[in-house]
């Protein structure tokens, strides 16, 4: 699979869902990928990337940003409150705001820094105990609290359980977003992004299908 093939599949899925061309943003998930592979995708003209860890992104993206214009990097993985300042200075969007305590920490830092990345609130649609995110029943209150903190909430994010039909989770996330007047839906990965687009995804997170298998050694 290549970047151009993934983009073609996104375009087909947009058309099949009756959506406007370009309404879905491709977040190329570059976590634990060798720099050479990331540079290759940058050289092909792609500019939106996703990382899971603040520390890894901090060691990688300042140099790439110096070499390539218009780069946007989004945080997809869990964020500890003590890393929130660094994350807010490094990322253009955070997709993993998964608890009120973190939202409050981001709000305090936003006042201090005078800026804040776009935020997506994470919903644990499968109600899995090991997974981050608020429960669906608590999502409306979480959106309201984040808005009361004057945070730039752009949408919602979910990661469906691996052994369940993802479209049910994507539909649930869309329903929660619609009733809260949110447009952004960060959902869908390498194996199910076309399904997510059919359910209204605005950001799909694709890694291995673009870069190849991840190097997890070390």
N, C-alpha and C positions, 0 to 999 in steps of 0.2 A: 504494500500500500504506500502511496506517496501523498504529499501535501495536495497536489493538484487533483488526485483522485478523491480525496476526502472532500475537497471544496466542490467537486462535481456532484458528489453524493448529497451534500448539503443543498445545493441548488435544486436538484431533483426532488428532494424531500420538501423544500419550500414550495415548489410548484405543485406537488401532489396534494399539499395541505391548503392550497389556494392562498399562500402567503406571498407577500411582496419579496422580490429578489433582494437579497442583502439584509433581510430582517433578522437573520440569525448570525451571531458572532461566533467565530471559531476560536476557542481558547486552546492554544497548543500547550499541552501539559509537559513542561520540560524538566520536571523534578528528576533527579539522579540520572540525567542524560549527559553524556560527554559533551564538553563545550563545542567540539567540532561538529556534532550533529545539530546543536542549537544554532551555531553560526551558519550552517548550511541552510536551515529553514529561514533564518533572517535574510540571507543572501537572495533567497527566492522571493523576498518581498513581504513575508508575513511579519506582523508587528504586535500581535496580541498573544501573550504567553501566561501560563499559570504555574505557580510554584506551591509546594506544600509546607515548606519550612522557611522561616524568616532567615535563619543563619545561612542556609544554602543560597538563598536568593541574594543576600547581602554580599556574598563572595563572588557572585556571577554577573549580576546585572549592571552595576555601575560601569564596568568596562564595555559591555555590549552597548549600553546606552550612549557611551562616548563614541562608539564606532558607527552606530545606526540611528538615524533620526526617527522620531515618532513611535518609539517603543512604548508599549503599555504592558505592565506586569500585574497580574491579579493573584492574591493569596487565596488558595483553595483549601488548605489544610487547617487543622485546629490551631487556635491562637491563645497562648497563655497571656494573662493580663500583664505580666511583667515584660512581655515582648511587644506590647501594643504600641508604645511610642515608636520603636524602630520600624514596626510594620507600617505605621501611618506615614512615616517619612519615606518609605521604600516603595509601597504599592499604590497603584491607581484605583484599585478596588479590593475589597475584602468580602469573600463569598461565605465566610464561615463564622459569622456573628451568631453564636449558638446559645447564648444565655444572657439574662438581664445584667448580671454583674459585669460582663465584658462590655456590653453596650454602655453602661455607666462610665466605665474606665475610658472608653473611646470618646465619650462626650466631654469628659474633663480635659482630656488631651486636645481635643478639637478646639476648645476654648483657648487653651494655652498656646497651641501651635498656629491658630488662625486658619486652619484648613483641615479637611477630612476627606479620605477616599470615599468613593461610592461604596455603599454597604448592601449586602444581601444577608437576610436573616435565615439561618439554617433551621429547617423543620425536620424532625425525626419521623418521617411519614410511616415508617414501619414499626415505630414504638419499640425499637431494639434497645435493650438496656446498655449494651456496650457502645452504642453510637451516640455521637454528639447531636445537639439540636433540641429545640423545644418540642413538646408533644403537639400534635395537631389541635387538640382541645385548648392549648395555651397560646396558639399562634396569634390570634386576634389581639389578645392582651399584650403580647410581646411587641407586635407592630405598633400598637397605640403608645406603649411606653417609649419605644425608640423614637417615635415621632415627637412625643412630648419633650424628649431630650434634644430636639432640633437636629437630629441626625439625618444625613442624606440617604434614606432608605430607598433603594432602587428596585428591590425585588426580593424574592425568596430563592432558597437553594435546598435541594434534597439529594440524598444518595439512597436509592431503593435497596431493600434487602436483596442479596444475590440470588436467593432461591424463590423469589416471587416475581410475578408478571410486572415489569416496570411501568407499563402504561397506566395501571391503576394508581400508582404513586404519583406519576406525572399529572394525572387528571385531578387528584386530590390537591396537589400543590397549586395547580392552576385555579382551582375553585377557591382556595384560601386567598390567593393573590387577587383574584377578581373582586371578591367581596370587600377587600381592603383597598381597592383602587391602585394596586401595584402592577406595573407593566413588566418588570424584569423577572425572568424565570431561568435560573441557572440549573439546568438538569440535562442529563444525557451524557454518556461517555462512549468510549470506542465501540462497545457492543450494542448500544441501544440509542444512539443519537438521532437516528431517523425517526424512531418511535417518539422520542422527546419533541422533535420538531413538529410532528403531527399533533402533539398536545400543547403546542404553544411556546416551546423553549425559545428564549432569546439568546442564551449563551450555552453552547455545548462544549464539554471539556474532553478533548481527545488527545491522548498521549502516544501510547504504543503503536497505534495505527498510522501515526505520522512518523515517529522517530525510530520505530523498531522496538524490540524487547528492551526493557530497562536494565541497566547495569546496576545490580544491587550488591555487588561485592564490596566488602569493606564497610 
